Amino acid sequence: MSAKDIFHNAVRLALEKDNWNITHDPLSITIDAFLLFGVVVFKIYSLNHIYNFLLMFFQPI
């Protein structure tokens, strides 16, 4: 279960006053480990390409 921040109850009450129907409180989201691994690898791969691109312009003397 996730921790609720200081605005949780205020936002929930405001939404309910505006006739919103809150069905899942808190909403839990699960992420597959394989998907998470793919995202991390993609970010590392992207950062490596950005680093190499920047090195073309900012070579140490």
Buried (B, 14 or more C-beta within 10 A) or exposed (E): EEEEEEEEEEEBEEEEEEEEEEEEEEEEEEEEEEEEEEEEEEEEEEEEEEEEEEEEEEEEE
